[in-house]
Amino acid sequence: MSKFDQDVNYIRALILLSIFKAKSGHPGGSLSSVDFLYFLFDKVLKLKKKDFKNWNRNYFILSKGHCAPALYAVGFIKKFLSFNSLLNLRKIDSNTQGHTDLRKLNWVGASTGSLGQGLSYATGIALGLKSKKVNKKVFVMVGDGEIQEGQVWESLMFSAHYKLDNLIIILDYNKIQSDDFNKNIMNFEPLKDKLISFGMNVQEIDGHNFNQIKNCLLRIKKNKKPNFIISHTIKGKGVTFMENKPQWHGSVKLTFEQIKEALIELNNFEKLRKYL
Amino acid sequence: MKSKILEVGKSQYTLRDQFGLSITKLAKKNKKIIVLDADVAGGTGLHRFRKKFPKRFFQCGIAEQNMISLAGGLASLGFIPIVTTFSVFMLRGLEQARLSIAYNNSNVKLVASHPGLDVGPDGGSAQCLEDLAIFRSLPNFRVISPADPNEMDSAVKEIIKFKGPVYMRTGRSEIKKIFTKKYKFKIGKGKIIKKGEDLSIIACGVMVERALVASKKLEKEGIKARVVNMSSIKPIDKDLIIKCAKETKKFIIAEDHNKFGGLGSAVSEVISEFCPIKVKYISVQDEFGISGEPNELAEKFNLDYKAIIKLAKKLNLKK
């Protein structure tokens, strides 16, 4: 197992530990999105805690803000967040709010919890950086259920119109939303065709494959079109009993038996058992 | 006595035109100011800004939700985004105003033209009678409604000085000039613009001029009606309300807005807690408007100076 995969397994374990302690939260989408998230923070964004005070930098925004546990766990690894904060997820007076919250943490990019808004907010930042002639990038991750929001398509129209090639939109496409599979709730396929017709550079990758994540980011074009990466993932990835099951979207209370089984599968039970 | 702040007469500009002029002038010095528009710049008075600062004017198309969230992102880089559309379409981005702006206390100004029955012929669907109530209920938002072009000019400077979210009404119709250039708007402050001790007429926006006319006519009948311009609806000038309540004992609160949640409610919240007195309301009675000229609508919906006079007489008879 590569160092990267080991790290991601540990982050998956931390996500579930924090959700277990919180007695609620969204494990499915947190586990599906975390490979890409960690890759961005570890290899691409190059951000240190002090950088978040400046506007002249790269940005990441988690528009699917219910997957905050994944961002918090990555933030802990990158030393933006204390372990204590991670374990206080969703607790009263914590800085790890149920959805990312700028009032509490300046490095989370946007306050979220209403789908579609994070994408527009990120687009605003991309527009602002362009108009200040600053050569920095804005990464924003959206969920598959999220793209059913009309605001998402307003925003894509806008970023194409303003030629925001500094905007990189990542779709964590795990095929499952709150109640059921996307196709049973509201079908949006053929998605790639829609995105191309909206003026995006579109790439499709396996979002759990390190090399594919790396290569798709190397292929980001500066051709006056926004970039859209369809990252195919598995809801609940890494924990067999959660994989591909709508019931693990959230907001769920994990039993002790469940968290134990999950941490064992992720090879982190011994390391983390004292916190259970 | 000739007042230093009053100068009633014909105005050259509507409130929306004056807003466009004032913000364009201010933007020469303040480079942080940018404008976002949803295809209504001709109607909101921002076409001047577009012409003068094409690179700081961002056309967002008819897509208000994206526009309002976008403004939050731009503000995070230090810009001061002025988001402009008709007030009724601001409601379309209400949840965006809540999370992308109010929640983060973002420095964004939502400047809405076409409020109230003052919209006129476009009809009920376009006449926004709910905006003051709605934006007043969002934490961090300041809500203001200036009464004439000179006050608008002063208000533009003040909302740019203030760091945080503002919802401001301009206005569609031609209105009279009320104030001299000496009149200064302050967030959180109202002003007594005509003296009187029998009752106070607390008004905002287009109702201020009607209140002044009513007060002058009442004077001839021996009723001395104080007129207060309460252009800052949130925060509301608590001290001034208490002072007027103590001194005049009776209020008429007048606004081009539904009876719920706007200026009437804001003033009444202060009165009921600190100084209970007799209050009457001039407002739209929980219904939607219809097409017509603004003056015809004001008469039909009892928002004209005659309605104020009628109500004042009723109040005063019960001395």
HADDOCK unambig.tbl for C-alpha pairs under 7 A between the chains (distance, minus, plus):
assign (segid A and resid 55 and name CA) (segid B and resid 77 and name CA) 5.48 0.50 0.50
assign (segid A and resid 102 and name CA) (segid B and resid 104 and name CA) 6.39 0.50 0.50
assign (segid A and resid 103 and name CA) (segid B and resid 104 and name CA) 6.25 0.50 0.50
assign (segid A and resid 111 and name CA) (segid B and resid 99 and name CA) 6.93 0.50 0.50
assign (segid A and resid 111 and name CA) (segid B and resid 100 and name CA) 6.95 0.50 0.50
assign (segid A and resid 117 and name CA) (segid B and resid 69 and name CA) 5.88 0.50 0.50
assign (segid A and resid 117 and name CA) (segid B and resid 96 and name CA) 6.74 0.50 0.50
assign (segid A and resid 117 and name CA) (segid B and resid 100 and name CA) 6.96 0.50 0.50
assign (segid A and resid 120 and name CA) (segid B and resid 66 and name CA) 5.44 0.50 0.50
assign (segid A and resid 120 and name CA) (segid B and resid 69 and name CA) 5.45 0.50 0.50
assign (segid A and resid 120 and name CA) (segid B and resid 70 and name CA) 5.00 0.50 0.50
assign (segid A and resid 121 and name CA) (segid B and resid 69 and name CA) 5.12 0.50 0.50
assign (segid A and resid 121 and name CA) (segid B and resid 70 and name CA) 4.64 0.50 0.50
assign (segid A and resid 121 and name CA) (segid B and resid 72 and name CA) 6.02 0.50 0.50
assign (segid A and resid 121 and name CA) (segid B and resid 73 and name CA) 4.37 0.50 0.50
assign (segid A and resid 122 and name CA) (segid B and resid 73 and name CA) 6.06 0.50 0.50
assign (segid A and resid 123 and name CA) (segid B and resid 70 and name CA) 6.30 0.50 0.50
assign (segid A and resid 124 and name CA) (segid B and resid 70 and name CA) 4.23 0.50 0.50
assign (segid A and resid 124 and name CA) (segid B and resid 71 and name CA) 6.28 0.50 0.50
assign (segid A and resid 124 and name CA) (segid B and resid 73 and name CA) 4.53 0.50 0.50
assign (segid A and resid 124 and name CA) (segid B and resid 74 and name CA) 4.96 0.50 0.50
assign (segid A and resid 125 and name CA) (segid B and resid 73 and name CA) 4.85 0.50 0.50
assign (segid A and resid 125 and name CA) (segid B and resid 74 and name CA) 5.30 0.50 0.50
assign (segid A and resid 125 and name CA) (segid B and resid 77 and name CA) 6.95 0.50 0.50
assign (segid A and resid 128 and name CA) (segid B and resid 74 and name CA) 5.61 0.50 0.50
assign (segid A and resid 128 and name CA) (segid B and resid 77 and name CA) 6.87 0.50 0.50
assign (segid A and resid 151 and name CA) (segid B and resid 65 and name CA) 6.06 0.50 0.50
assign (segid A and resid 151 and name CA) (segid B and resid 66 and name CA) 5.76 0.50 0.50
assign (segid A and resid 154 and name CA) (segid B and resid 63 and name CA) 6.02 0.50 0.50
assign (segid A and resid 154 and name CA) (segid B and resid 66 and name CA) 5.96 0.50 0.50
assign (segid A and resid 155 and name CA) (segid B and resid 66 and name CA) 5.61 0.50 0.50
assign (segid A and resid 158 and name CA) (segid B and resid 60 and name CA) 6.78 0.50 0.50
